[in-house]
Amino acid sequence: MRFVIQRVTEAAVRVDGELLGQIEKGYLVLIGVAESDTEEIADKMVKKMISLRIFEDEQGKTNLALKDVGGSLLLVSQFTLYANCKKGNRPSFIEAGSPEKANALYEYIIKKCRESVEWVETGRFGADMKVSLLNDGPFTIVLDSEKL
């Protein structure tokens, strides 16, 4: 499982011009699921993401977590995080989880995040989404379950 976590001052996701989710201060999280991923892996990833201390305190040090700043989450499914570009110029996505598996884990991650974070917005699984954001920093972290 892979999360690309971007600290943002604002972010939004739209499908066909319809606003699906919008947040202010918090994380825009792109979520990639592999076929071998499980709910247990998702639990570890969510716990790590929510606990990351990447917001600045009064001294300007990255010492505060999402809950410390009242931050929100915008969760977007992103199978292309499992693109394999080793062979040729056209990416292969065979390492990504099947749509059924990925959607089930995406929904599970949303549920787990809502247990800990007050404001959680989402995209729409499998849709052609337009994501906009104002990256704060910029500050971007890649969490990979194989490296936790």
C-alpha positions as CSV (number, residue, x, y, z in Angstrom):
1,M,0.0,0.0,0.0
2,R,1.2,3.5,-0.8
3,F,0.1,6.8,0.5
4,V,1.3,10.1,-1.0
5,I,0.6,12.6,1.7
6,Q,0.6,16.3,0.8
7,R,0.3,18.9,3.5
8,V,-2.1,21.4,2.1
9,T,-3.8,24.7,3.0
10,E,-6.6,23.7,0.7
11,A,-7.6,20.9,-1.6
12,A,-10.6,19.8,-3.6
13,V,-11.7,17.0,-5.9
14,R,-14.3,17.2,-8.7
15,V,-15.9,14.8,-11.1
16,D,-17.6,16.2,-14.2
17,G,-17.5,19.6,-12.6
18,E,-19.3,18.4,-9.4
19,L,-17.4,19.2,-6.2
20,L,-17.1,15.9,-4.3
21,G,-14.8,16.9,-1.5
22,Q,-13.0,20.0,-0.3
23,I,-10.8,20.7,2.7
24,E,-8.8,23.5,4.2
25,K,-5.7,22.8,6.4
26,G,-4.8,19.1,6.4
27,Y,-3.7,16.3,4.1
28,L,-4.5,15.5,0.5
29,V,-3.7,11.7,0.4
30,L,-3.4,9.7,-2.8
31,I,-3.9,6.0,-2.0
32,G,-2.6,3.1,-4.0
33,V,-3.5,-0.5,-3.2
34,A,-1.6,-3.6,-4.2
35,E,-3.3,-7.0,-4.6
36,S,-1.4,-8.3,-1.5
37,D,-2.6,-5.5,0.8
38,T,-4.9,-6.3,3.8
39,E,-6.9,-4.4,6.4
40,E,-4.1,-5.0,8.9
41,I,-1.7,-3.1,6.5
42,A,-4.3,-0.4,6.1
43,D,-4.5,0.0,9.9
44,K,-0.8,0.5,10.1
45,M,-0.8,3.0,7.3
46,V,-3.7,5.0,8.7
47,K,-2.1,5.1,12.2
48,K,1.2,6.3,10.8
49,M,-0.4,8.9,8.6
50,I,-2.5,10.4,11.3
51,S,0.4,10.4,13.8
52,L,2.9,12.1,11.5
53,R,4.1,15.3,13.1
54,I,4.6,17.5,10.0
55,F,2.8,20.7,11.0
56,E,4.9,23.5,12.5
57,D,4.7,24.5,16.1
58,E,5.2,28.1,17.5
59,Q,8.9,27.8,17.0
60,G,8.6,26.7,13.3
61,K,9.6,23.1,14.0
62,T,7.6,20.3,12.4
63,N,6.3,19.0,15.8
64,L,2.5,18.8,15.4
65,A,0.2,16.1,14.1
66,L,-3.0,16.4,12.2
67,K,-5.2,16.3,15.4
68,D,-3.0,19.0,17.0
69,V,-3.9,21.5,14.3
70,G,-7.5,20.4,13.7
71,G,-6.6,19.3,10.3
72,S,-8.8,17.5,7.7
73,L,-8.3,14.7,5.2
74,L,-9.1,14.5,1.5
75,L,-8.6,10.8,0.5
76,V,-8.3,10.0,-3.2
77,S,-7.8,6.5,-4.7
78,Q,-4.9,6.5,-7.1
79,F,-4.0,3.1,-8.7
80,T,-1.2,4.8,-10.8
81,L,1.0,4.8,-7.6
82,Y,1.7,1.2,-8.7
83,A,2.9,2.1,-12.2
84,N,5.9,0.1,-13.3
85,C,7.9,2.0,-15.9
86,K,10.9,-0.4,-16.2
87,K,10.0,-1.7,-19.6
88,G,9.4,0.7,-22.5
89,N,7.6,4.0,-22.2
90,R,4.1,2.8,-21.4
91,P,3.5,2.2,-17.7
92,S,2.2,-1.2,-16.6
93,F,-0.2,-1.4,-13.7
94,I,-0.2,-5.1,-13.1
95,E,1.1,-4.5,-9.6
96,A,-2.0,-2.5,-8.6
97,G,-4.8,-4.3,-6.8
98,S,-7.9,-5.4,-8.7
99,P,-10.6,-2.8,-8.7
100,E,-12.7,-4.9,-6.3
101,K,-9.9,-5.3,-3.8
102,A,-8.7,-1.7,-4.1
103,N,-12.2,-0.2,-3.7
104,A,-12.9,-2.4,-0.6
105,L,-9.6,-1.3,1.0
106,Y,-10.2,2.4,0.0
107,E,-13.6,2.3,1.7
108,Y,-12.1,0.6,4.8
109,I,-9.4,3.3,5.0
110,I,-12.1,6.0,4.8
111,K,-14.0,4.3,7.6
112,K,-10.8,4.0,9.8
113,C,-9.9,7.7,9.2
114,R,-13.3,8.8,10.2
115,E,-12.9,7.1,13.5
116,S,-10.0,9.5,14.3
117,V,-10.4,12.6,12.2
118,E,-13.4,14.9,12.4
119,W,-13.4,16.1,8.8
120,V,-12.8,13.5,6.1
121,E,-13.6,14.1,2.4
122,T,-13.2,11.7,-0.5
123,G,-13.0,11.4,-4.2
124,R,-15.0,8.8,-6.2
125,F,-13.3,5.4,-6.8
126,G,-12.6,4.7,-10.4
127,A,-13.8,8.1,-11.6
128,D,-11.9,10.6,-13.8
129,M,-11.2,13.1,-11.0
130,K,-9.8,16.6,-11.2
131,V,-7.8,17.3,-8.0
132,S,-6.7,20.8,-7.1
133,L,-4.5,21.7,-4.1
134,L,-2.4,24.4,-2.5
135,N,0.6,22.5,-1.2
136,D,1.8,23.9,2.1
137,G,5.6,24.0,2.1
138,P,5.6,22.1,-0.2
139,F,5.6,19.2,2.2
140,T,5.0,15.8,0.6
141,I,5.6,12.4,2.3
142,V,5.4,8.9,0.6
143,L,4.4,6.1,2.9
144,D,5.0,2.6,1.5
145,S,3.8,-0.4,3.6
146,E,6.9,-2.3,2.5
147,K,9.0,0.3,4.3
148,L,7.0,0.6,7.6
